[in-house]
Amino acid sequence: MTGTGLPENAFRELGSDEQYVPLMEPAHDQKEVTVYSVGMGLLMAVIFSAAAAYLGLKVGQVFEAAIPIAIIAVGLSSVLKKKNALGQNVIIQSIGACSGVIVAGAIFTLPALYILQSKYPDITVNFYQIFLSSLLGGILGILFFIPFRKYFVKDMHGKYPFPEATATTQVIVSGEAASASGDNSQAKTLLIASLIGGLYDYIVATFGFWAETITTTCMSWGQAMAEKVKVVFSCNTGAALLGLGYIVGLKYAFVIFAGSIFVWWIIIPLMGTYGSPELAAMSPDLIFKDYARMIGIGGIAMAGVIGIIKSWGIIVNAVGLAGREFKGGATAAKQVRWQMDISMKHVVFFIVLALVAVFIFFWFGVIHTFWQAAVAWVVVTVIAFLFTTVAANAIAIVGSNPVSGMTLMTLIIASAIFVAIGLKGTSGIVAAMVIGGVVCTALSMAGGFVTDLKIGYWVGSTPKKQESWKFLGTLVSAATVGGVIIILNKVYGFTGDNALVAPQANAMAGVIEPLMMGGDTPWVLYMVGAILALILNWLGVPALAFCLGMFIPLSLNTPMLVGGAVAYFVQHSSKDADVAKARHDRGTLISSGLIAGGALFGVFAAITRFAGFEYVNNAPQGLTQGLGLLAYVLIIAYVYFDSRRAKA
């Protein structure tokens, strides 16, 4: 047995004649789907959809909801003294986790319509477009991934690390053991961290008592550097982003930060110093927005192509396995509850229904021309299916879904095709973005779903039940995120001063506008990024992470590195391996609380402003910047020293 109660062979490859046996008896029925588990799962989907949408649009990063939802589920089952709660907690987590993946699919694309609407007033954005693109994309993601479940979850046992699934499973399993002993310390730690992170972010968002972003341009020497050599440094001081960096870890955060530094300290200074007089007159932020970030977009697109090529063998193997089951093979596996999927015949039938619904939506709700809708439908079907394995593979290896990069590539391909068939202008923009939303949500769902099913595999849940109830979670999350996007647009907006950053949506808008409106498309910058991605891949550097850092603002990448550094120092704070692991795990718990609390209170801050409360802090910039640095140091110290309180 492992330290969390899982079998000893849960995380390693199996021998030739060795079998993995999950915690819950695999052959017998278990208490999984109940009114309590479904109801709590749907409640979590609503809450975390709203929270993740706000955080994602504000800082460009969508936190994975699986860990905080699992902690809440475990805490509630302990408080309510639920018996046999293990299977129910998996269902709560699986349904609730729809929130993060649906949010990622929606906010990375659809706010681009609001961004471009400020330039082109005839662009219309409707709730049903946001809702249906998220819903249909999520359904496609579920259905497209089911044939790949056995390959990723069972056949590749021990070969992929599954970082997020591992952490979530440990929470659920250890929580079950703690529940039996009456120890609620995990839930208490999470609650305290959520309140600290939430109040911290609420105060700065609502009252601005300290600077939300500290930057060198607040000093005279910093302004001189920005003006003369186009060099700046900035860091967001939010608690939620610090927690996100901790969970991502130093290695991955450093690669993202390296991409950001490459743009901000090399590319932008070169453009501003040796470029045209027009570039020399621009601020570093404007050079980044209009030029330098396009290199990152090209790199992200090429990284997606590389991912498909690397995953081609997976696609062939998984389709072959699904085909054999469709013809009636593997009947023995179907009789075991633990390995029982929705019937492949039913999956194929539902895929056909979903694709018909997508085509009808495109034809009557978006494009209104039969053959153009048909072309859009083909693009969505092919790309969503091919990229399914890329998304799942990324989650299985690094725990992060490169969905924004794959969607950018989809937009470039789709826009080029649409222009060729006469679909351009503002109608082309709407068509491309809604279609991008469907693809983005499908890929986000496919990547996230592999985590849920791997958790269920380790614990011993019924895949068929997870797959079936995932559809309801998708429906609720899609409706929630549609409403939240509309509210946030009315409160903050996506353009102008103090608007939500929405970096991915801005990148999508920057790509789509010149393609559809006849402007100059920066193909040279895209090609430079594509070549850079090829070189990075050749050198063994994660191209996708590096290029993501190139188009997300520096102020949002710096705290990722800070959080990753805190995680590193916590993990190496003791020579005793058990103590170090316990401290790191406690830090993960605290960071999850900062993320959840910061995001939830961020929604409260939006509601406060929506209700008409506005507070303007007229304190000198130097004072707010100094207070911002002090507050940031204090929140970092809290995470570090509270994590060190853990014992083996």
N, C-alpha and C positions, 0 to 999 in steps of 0.2 A: 504494500500500500504506500502511496505517496503521503506527504505531510498534510494534504487536504482530504485524504480519504479515498482518492481515486486509486484504481489498480496500479500496480508498479509499472506495467507496460503501457500506460495511457499515453505517454509522450515520446515513446521510442518506437523504432521499427520492430515489427514482429518477426519471429523466426519462421522458418518454412512451414512448420506444423503447429505454430502457436496461434491461439485465438484471443481476441480481446473480449472480455465479458464486462458489460457496464454495471454501474451501481444498482440500478433497478432491474429486477428479474426480467430478462429479455423475452421470455416465452409467455409470461402471464400479463393480463391486463393491469394497468396501473391507473391511479387517480390523477388525471391530467386536465381534461377539459371539464370545468365546472362553471357555475354561474359566477363564483368568486374570481376564478382565474381569468375568465373572458372579460368580466366587468372591470377588473383592475388593469388588465392589459389595455383595454380601450381608453381608460382614464389616463394611463401613462402615455398613450399615443397622443392624446389631445394636449396634455401638459408639455411634453417634450417636443412636440411639433412646434408649438408656439415659441418655446424657449430656444430651440435650435434655429428656427427661422430668424429670430432677432439677432442672435449671436453671429450666425453665418453672414447676414447682410451687413452687420456692423464691422466685423473684422475679417471676413473672408474665409473663416474656418468653421466647419460644422463638426461639433463634437459627437463622438459615437455614444449613443444613449444606452447601449447595452449594459455597461457596468453600473451606472447610477440606478437604472431601473432594476437590475438584479439585486442591488443592495437594498433598495426600498422594498422589493418583494420579500426578501429574506427577513428584513426587520418587521414588516407587517405580519408575516406568518408567525413570527415569534411572539409578537405582542398579542395577536389574536389566538395564540396557542393552537394553530392549525396542525392537524396530524397528517402525515403522508404528504407534506407540502412540496417535496422535491419536484415532482412532475408538474404540479400546478405553477410553481415558480418559473419553470422553463417556459411554459405557455405564456405567462405574464410577460416575461422578458421578450419572447419571440414576437408577440403582438405589439408590445410597446415599442420595440426597436424599429418598427415601420416608420416611426417619426423621423429619425435621423436620415434615413435613406431617401424618403420622399422629399424631405426638406432640401437635401442636397440637389436632387434632380430639379426641383422647382426654382430655387433661388439662384442657381448658377446660370440660368437661362432667361426665365420669364421677366425678371425686373429690367432686362435690356429693352423690353418694349416701352416701359415707362421712361427709361433714359433717352431713347430715340424719339419718344413722343414730344419731348421738349423742343426738338428741332422740326419734327414733322407732325403737326397737330392732327392730321387725318388718320394717324395710327390709333386704332382703338384696342383697348385691353378689357376683356370681359372676365367675370368670375368663372363662367363655365369653361372658358378656354384654359385658364390656369388649373381648374379642378379636373377637367377631363384629360388634359395632357399628363397630369401627375397620376391620375387613377389608371389610365390605360397603359402608361409607361410602367407603373408598378406591377400591374397584372402581367404584362409581357415579361418583365424581369423574373417574376416568380416562375412562370410557365417555362421560359427558356432555360432556367437553371435546373429544374427538377431532373431532366435527363443526365445532368452532370453530377448529381449528388453522390452517387455511389463511387464515382471516380475520385472526387476531391476528398470526400469524408471517410470512405471505407478503404478503397484501394490504395490511397496515398497515406495511410495511417503512419504517423511518425516521421514522414518525409517533409512535411510542412510545419513550421512552428506555430501558426495560428495565434499570434500574440494576444489579440483582443478576445478570442474565444477562450484561450487559456485563462486569462484574468477573470473573465466573467464566470467560467465554470468553477474556478477556485472560490469565488465569492458565494456562489449558489451552494456548493458542496460543503464548504466550511461553515456557511451560515446554517445549514441543516443540522450539522453537528452542534453548533453553538446554541441553536434553538432548543435542542434536547437538554442542554445543560443550563439554559436560562441566561446565557451571556449575551447582552445586547450592546456590547462595546462598539462593534462596527457601526451599527445604526446611529449610535450616539456621536461617534467621531464624524460621520458623514453629515449629520444634522448641524453640528457646530461649525464645520467647515463651510457648509452651504450658507448659513447665516452670516458668517464673516465675509465670505466672498460676495454674497448678494448685497449686503449693506454697503460694503466697500464700493462696488460698481454702481449701486443706486445713488450713493451720495455724489460721486463724481459726475454721473450722467445727468442728475437732476439739479444739483446745486453748483457743480464745478468748483468745489472748494480747493481742489488741486488740479494740476494739468493732467488731462487724459493721455497726452503724448508729450514726452520730453524730447527736446530737439536742440541741436547746436545752433540753429538759427535764432534762438532767443538771446544769444550773446553777440556782441558786435563783431568779434573775430569769426564767429560762425557765419554771420551774414556776409562778411567779406569773402570767406571761402566759398560760400554758395554762389556768390556773384562772379568771382574771378575764375575759380577753377571748377565750379559746379559740384563740390563735394559737400554732402550733408550726412548727419547721423541722427537717427530718431528711434524712439522706442515707446510703444504703447504700454501704459502702466496698469492695465486692467488685470483683475484677479483671474478671470476666466481664461484668458489667453496664457497666463503663466501656468495654470493647471494643465492646459492643453499641451504645452511644451514639455511638461514633466512626463505626461503619459506617452507622448511620442518618443521621448528619449533623446539623448545627446547625439547619437550617430545620425539619425534621420534628420533631426533639427539642424545639425551642422551642415548637412548637404543642402538643405533648403536655404539656410543663411548664406552659404557660399555662393549659390546662384544669385541671391539678392545683392551681395557685395560685388560680384562680378559686374552686375548692371550698374549699381549706384556709384561705385568707386573706380570703375574702369571705363565702361561703355559711355555713360553719361558725361564724365569729364572729357573724354576724347571727342564726343560729338559737340559738346559745348565749347571746347577750346579750338579744335581744328576743323569744325564743320562750317556751314554757311553762316553769314551774318545773322540770318533769321534764327538759327539755333543758338548762336552766341547771346542773343537777346532774351532767350527763354530762361525760365527758372528750371532748376533740376526736376521739380515735380512735373512740369509741363513737357520737358524732353522725355521723361519716363513715360508719361501717359500717351504721347503722340507718336513716339518713335521707338525708344529702347525696348519697351515691353513687347513689341511685335516680334523681336528675336526670340523671346521666351515662348510666344505663341507657336512659332514655327517649330521650336524644339519639342514642345508638348505634342504637337501633331505627329512628328516623326517618332517620338517615343511610343505613341500609340500603335503605329505601324510595326515597329520592332516587337512590341508585345504580342500582336496578332501572329507574326511569323514564328515567334518562340512558342506560341500556344497551339500551333496547328496540329501537332500530334495529339494534344489533349482533346481537341475538337473531334478528330477522327475516332479516337478510342471511345469517347463518351457517346457519340452518335451511334457507333456500332453496338455498344452495350444496350442503349435504349431501343435500338432496332430489334435486337434479339428478344428483349422483353416484350416488345410490341407483337412479335410473332408467336409469343407463348413460351419463350425460354425463361430460365431462372425462376421456375415456379416454386422451388423449395424456399428461396429467399422471400418470396411473397407471403409465405405462410408464417413467417416469424414477425411478430409485431414490431420488433425493434428495427427491422429493415424493410418495413412495408411503406412504399410510396403510394401516391395516387396512381392508379392504373395508367400505364402508358397510352392505352387507347383513349382514356378520358383526357389525358394531358394533350394529346394530339387534337382531340375534338375541341377542347377549350382554347387551344392556340388558334385554331381556325376561327372560332367565334370571336376571339379577341382581335385578330387581324381584320376580320370583317368590320368590327366596331371601329377600329382605327381608321379604316378606309372611309367609312360613312362619316366619321368625325372630320376627316380631312376634306371630304367632298362638300358636305353641307355646312360645316362649321368654320372652315378656314379658307379653302382655295376656290371652291364653287365651279371648278372646271374639271370634268371627269378625267380626261387623260393626264392633266397636270397633277391631279390628286393621286392617280395611279402611279405616276413616277415617284411622287413623294412617299407613297406607301412602300414601294420597292426599296427605296433608299433606307427607310426606317427598319424594315424587316431584315435586310441583309446586314446592315451595320450593327444593329442591336444584337443579333444572334452571334456574329463573329466576335464582337467585343465582350460578350458574356464571360468567356474564359479568361480574358485579360483582367477584367475586374475581379473575378474570383481568385485568380492567381495572385494578384497584388495583395488582396486582403489576407490570403493564406500565408504569404511570405512576410510582409511588413506591416500588415494591419491597417493600411491606408489605401483608399480607393482612388485611383487617378482619373476619376470620372470627368473632371472638368477638361482635362487635356484631350480625352477621347471625344468629348462633345465638340470641342473646338474643331477637331479634324472633321467631324460630321458636318458642322456648319459650313466649313470651307468647301467640302465636296458637294453638299446639297446645294449651296448657293451657286456654285459654278454650273451645276446641272440645271437649276431653275432658270438662271439667266439664259442658258442655251435654248431652253424651250419657251422663252418669252415671259417667264414669271419673274418680274423684277419691280423696282420701285417700292413704295410703302407696302403694297400687298405682298410683295416678295419677302419683305422684312418680317411681316407678321407670320407668313407661312413658314419661313425658315426657323424663326424662334420657337414657334409652337411645336414644330417637328423636332427641333433640338431639345425641347423640354421632354418630349416623349422618349427620345433616345437616352437622354441624360438620366431620367428617372428609371428607365429599364436597366441601365448599366449599374446605377447606384443600388437598386434593389437586388440585382444578381450578386453584386459584391457583398452586400450586407447579409444576404440570406445564407451564404455559405458559413458565416459565423454562427447563426442560429442553429443550423443543422449540425454543425460540428459539436456545439454545446450539447445538443440533444443526443448525439452519438455517444459522447463520453458518459453522459448521465444514464442513458437508456430510454429516452423518450420515443414516442411513435412519430416517425417522419411524416406520415400521412396526416396526422392531426396538426402538426406544425404547419405543413403546407396548406391545409384547408383553411385554418383560421387566420393565416397570413393575409388572405384576401380582405377580410373584414377590417383588419388593422390598416391596410392600405387605403380602403375607402374612407375611414375616419380621418386618417392623417392627411389625405389629399384635400378633404373638405376644410380641415383646420388650417392648413398652410395657405390655401387660397384666400381665406378670410384674413389671415394675419398679414400677408403680403399687401393686400388692399389697404388695411389699417395703417401699416407702417409707411406706405407711400403717402397717405394723407397726413400723417403726423410728421415724418421726417423728410420724405421724398428721397429720390436717388440722384438728384442733380442740384447743384448750387451749394452755398455755404451750409455747413453743419449737416449735410445730407449723409445718409447711410453710405458707407464705402462701396459695398457690393462689388469687390474687385473682379470676380469671375464674370458677373453680368456686364460690367463695363468692358471687360476684354471681349466678350461675345459681341457687344454692340460695336466695338472698334473694328472687329473683323467683318461684321455683316454690312455695315453702312457703305463702305466704298464698293463692295461687291454688288450691292443691289441698287445703289443710287448713281452709279457711273463715275465714281471718284477714282482717284489713283490708289490702287491696291498695292501695299508695300511688299510685293513679291520678293524683292531682294532681301529684305529683312527676314521674311519667313524662311527663305532658303538658307540664310546664314544660321538661323536657329536650327533648321533641320540638319545641316552639316555638323553643327556643334553637338547635337544629340547623337549622331552617328559616332563622332570622335569619343564622346563620353562613354557610350556603350562599349566601344572598342577598348577603352582604358579600364573598364570595370566599374565606372562611377554610375550610380543610379541616375540615369538621364532624366527621368520623369520628375524626380524630386528636385534636382538642380534647376530644371527649366520652370517648374512651378515657382520656385523662389525668384525667378527672373521677372515674373509678371505680377507678383503680389507685392504691395508696397513694403519698403524696408521697415517701417514702423511696426508692421504686423509680423514680420519675420524675426526681428530682434528678440522679442519676448519668448518666442519659441525656443531660441537658443538658450536664453536665460533659464527657462523652465527645464530644458534638457540638461543644462549644467547642474542645476539643483538636484535633479534625479541622480546624476552621476556621483556627486559628492555624498549624497545620502547612501547610495548603494555601496560606496567605498569608505564608509565612516567607521567600519569595524573590520578587524581581521577575522572575526568569527563569521563564517559563511551564513549560518542560520540567523544570527543577529542582523547581519547586513540585509538579508532577504526580508526579514520581518520589518525592518525599518523602511525598506523600499516599498513593500506592500502597503504599509501604513501611509506612506507618501502618496501612493496611487489612490488610496481611499480619500485622503484629504484633497488631492487635486481634483478628483471626481466631484467632490463637494463644491470646490471653488467654481468648477465649470457649470454644474447644475444650478447653484445659487446665483452666480453671476448672470447666467442666461435668463433665469426666471425673474430675477429682480430687474433685469433689463427690460423685460416685457412690462413689469410694473412701472418702470420709468417712462415707457412709451405711453402707457395708459394715463399716467400723471400729466404728461404733456398734451395728450389727446383731450383730457378734461379741461384744459385751458390754463394750467399752472405753468408759468415761465419765471425762472429766476436767473438774473444776469449778475455774475460776479465781476465787479469792477476793480478787483485787486490788481496791482501791477503784475505784468507777465513774469518778471523775475521771481516774484514771491510765489505765484502759482506753480512755476516750474520747479522751484526749490522744494515746495511742499509735495509736489508730485514725485520727485526723486525720493524724499523721505518716506512717503507713504509706500512707495514701491519697495524700498529696502525693508520696511517693516513687514509687508506681506510675504516677501521672500524669506525673511527670518522666521516667520510663523511656520511656513511649510517645512523649512529645514529642521528647526529645533523640535517641532511637534512630531515630525517623522522619527526623530532619534529617540523618542520616548518608548518606541516599541521594543519588546523583548522577544527572544526566540521562543 
